[in-house]
């Protein structure tokens, strides 16, 4: 065999073994597959409520109670770390919806916070159009567009670009005696998703207020590394939010829930300028859709405590109960504990 053929054989064999190994590791640690997970709850007959939001919304409200209060079924297509850019492509699937409840936050609408599977959901043409319309910077555009070749690469190597998720998954798979303290924390603080297609998320008992300083610093450092500690609004996410509200307005009503983040997160990242820009973005949406009802849970005083959060952005069970009661009160619906 000639040297060139030998080299080619080695390259092909290496790629094949790497691909097999990548698929094995992804399956072994349970690496989430890109795409939306459908969940529903409540009556299946009659008009349904389309619920759009990230895990902040999913874990932030008691959906069985809200479904019972509204007397309607509720449908959700969940995507990890998602935003309006991804949610709008689930909206056409809600073919019998007469109401949309959409949850947003300063965390979700931050253009620099990107969903890992965005390129698997949002067509490249839509991304290019939104980047052009919003006048985004070259650096940001390059970062966003780079997700598309990576999405194709992950079809062969599913662990590509998922180093953090892979490391966390591997630590959890180690025997308990070999796990580090950080691995134990990862397991304790992971958001437990329902295995069935039921739109009901359990309430965590963890309290951010009980985290030690080192643990808080580690988590904040990870969040800072993703966005360089910056928040910007008015880009593709804002455009997608407008499109979603426009579509829902034509077929029913809109309820926009503005979710809180923990005081720890706010103190670390939300400067007066960031808060002002976020309020400007919300004001723009309210002016464009005056018929939409806005529920500002982020301004609910009882929730301004780390004791009601399981991590810097997710409410725990106690926070969820307070948020649900406030939400139903804003809609002038009675609380109906299940």
N, C-alpha and C positions, 0 to 999 in steps of 0.2 A: 504494500500500500504506500502510495506516495506521501511525502510530508504534508502536502496540502489536504489530501483526503483524511489523513490522520487527524489533522487539526480540525477539519470540519466535523469528523465523527466525535471528537472530544467536546466541541462546542455544542453540538446537537444533544449529546448524552447529558451534558451538564445542565442545559436548559430543561430537558425533559425531567431529570431528577429533581431539579429545583422546583419545577411546576408541581410535580407530584408531592414533594415535601410541603410546599406552600398550601396545597389543598388539604393535605392531612392535618397540618397544624390548625388551619382555619376550622376544619370540622371538629377536631379534638377539643379545642377551647371554646367552641360555640361562637365563633366570630359572626356577628349579625350580617345577614345578606342585604345588599342594597334593595330598596323598594319599600313600599308602604304596607303596613299591617292593618287589616280591616278589623274593626271592633264595633259592636253595637250593643244597645241595651234598651229595654222598654218595649211597648207595643210594636208589633211588626206591621199591623194594618194602619192605614191612614197616613197622612203627611208625616214626614220625618224631620228631625232637626239635624242639620249638617254642622258638626263641631270641628273646627280647624284650629290647630295649635300644636306647640311642641310639648315635651314632657312637663313643662311648667304648668300648662293648662290641664293636661291629663291628670297629673297628681295634685293639682291645686284646688280642684272642686270635686264634690261627691256627686258623681253623675247619676247613680240610682235615685238619689233624693231629688235631683233637678228634673230627671225624667218623670218621676211621679208627680211633682208639682206642676209641670207643664202638661202632663197627660199625653205625652208623645214619645215615640221612639227616637233614639239618638244614634247617629252614625259618625264614625271617625276613621280616618286613614292615617295612622301614625308613622312618622319617619324620625329617626334619631337626630337630634340637634337641628331640626328643621325650622323653616321660616315661611312667610308668604310665598316666596319664590317656589317652594316645593308644594305647599298646600293647594295652590291654585290648580294644580294638575289632578288633584283628587276631587275638586269641586264638580266636574261634569259627571262623576260617578254617582253623586247624590241626586238621582233622577226624580225623586219624589219629595224634595225638600221645600218647605215653605218658610224656613227660618234658618239663618246662619248665626252660630255663636263662634266668634273668632277671638282667640286670646293672644295678646301681644304684650311685650315688655321691652324695657330698655335693653335687655340682654338679647331678646329675639330679633329686634329690629336693627341691631348694630350690624352694619354692612360688612364689618371685618370678621364677624363670627359666621363661619361657613359650615354648612352641613357636609358631612363626609361623603354622602351619596348624592350630592346635588346634581352632578353631571349624569347620573343614571336616571334622573327624573326630569330635569329641565332641558329641553332641546337646545342645542348649540345656537340655532338661529334666534331663539328667544333671548338667550344670554347676550349675544352680539347686539341685538336690537336695544335691549335695556341699557347696556353699557354706553351705547351711542346716545340714547335719549337722555340719560342721566348725566352725561359728560363726566364719567368717572376717570380717574387718573390712569396713566399708562401702567404704573406699577400695580395698581389694584386690578386693572383689566387683565394684565399678564397672569396674576395670581389666580383669578377666577377661571380664565380660559385654560390654564394648565391642568385643571381638574379633568378635562375631557380625555386627553391622551392617557392619563392615569386610570380613568374608568375603564378604558379598553384594556390596559395592561392588567388590571385586576381580574379580568375574565380568565386569564392564564395563571396569574400569580395573585390570588385573593388577599394575601397578607401585605402586598406592596403598599407602602405609604400608611400602614396601620401599625406602626411600631409600638405606640403607646397601648393600644388595645391588645396587641399580641403579648406584650410584657405583662400586662395586668392579668390576661387570661392564663398565661403560663404560671404565674405566681399562684393563682387560685388552684391550679391543677397539682401543684406540688403537695406531697404529704404534709399534714398539719405540723409535724415536728420540724420540717425544713422551711416552713414559711417564715418570712420576715415580718416585723411589726407592720410595715407598710402594706404587705399582702393581706394581713388580717383586717386592716382598716379598709382596704379596697372591697373586701367581701362584706364587711359590716355596713358600708355606706353605699353599696350599689343599689340602684333603683330597680325593684323587683317588678318586672312586667308580667301581666297575666298571661298564662300559657294558652288559655282559650280565647276565642274571638269575642270576649265580653268586655264592654266598655266600663270596667269597674277596676279602679286601681286602689290597692290597699294604702292605708296611711302609715307612714314611717313613724317610729317612736324615737328616732335619733334627734338630738338637739345640737344645732350648730354652736349654741352657747356653751356646751360642755366639751367642745373640742379643745385640745391643748394648743399652745401657741405654735409649736413646730408643725403640727398637722395643718393648721390654718395657713401657715406660710407656704407649705408645699402645695396646697390646693390653689392658692392665689397665684403662685408662680406659674403653675400650669395654665391657668386661665389667662395670665398676662402674656405668656409666650405665644398663644394663639393669635392675639389681636395687638400685640405690642402695647397692651394697656390702653388702647385708644378706642373711642366710639365715634362712629360717623353715621349719619342718617341721610335719607333722600336719594338713595340709589335704586338698584334693581328690586330690593325688598319693598320699598315704598311704592314703586310702580305696580308690583304684583298685588300689593294690598289694595290699591285703588281698583284694579281690575276685578278682584274678588268681590269687593263691596258693590261694584257696578253690576256684576252678574246677579248677585243675591238680591239686590234692590229690585231688579226686574221681575223676580219670581216670588218675592216674599220680603221678609224683614231682616235687619241686621242688628246684632248685639255685639259690641266690641268690649271685651273685658281687658282692662289694662292691669296686668299682674305685677305684684311687688317683687323685689329682690331683697335679700337679707341686708340689714344695716352694715354687716361686715363688707359685703360687696360694694354697697353704695359708698362707704367711707374710703374704700381702696381705689375705686375707679370713677365714680360719678362726681366730677368737678362741677362747679356752678355753670361753666360753659356747656358741659355735656348735658346737664339737666335742662338748660335753656334750649339747646338744639333739639332735644327730645320733645319738649313741649311745643316747639314750633312745628315739628313733624306731625304731632297729634292734632294741632290746631288746623293744619292744612287739610288733614283727613276729615275733620269735623265740618269744616267749611264746604268741602266737596260733597259731603253726604250728611246734610243736616237732619235727615229722617232717622239716621242710625242712632241707637241708644248706646251711650258710653257709660260703662260701669268702672269707676276708678278705684279698684281695690288697692292700687299702689298708694293711695292717699288715705287708706283706712288706718287710723291711729293704732288700734289694738294689734295690728300685724307688724308694727315697727319694732320688732324684737327678734334677735337671733334665736330665741327659744322656740319660735314658731317655724323654723326652717331646719331641714335635715342636712343641707349643704348651702353654699352661698347663693343659690338661685331657686332651689326647690322647697316648697312648703312641706312640713311634716303633717301628721294626722291632726294635731291640735290646730295648726294653722289652716288646714283644709276645712275644718269644721267652722272656724271663724269666717273664712272667706266664703263658704257656701251660704251661711246665714246672711252675710252682708249682700251677696249676689241676689238671693231670693228676695230680700227686703227691697233692693233697688228695683227689682221687677214687680214689686208689690204682690209677691206670691208667698203663701204660708210655708214655713219650714215643715217638712214632713219626714221626720227621722224614720229610717228603715230598720 
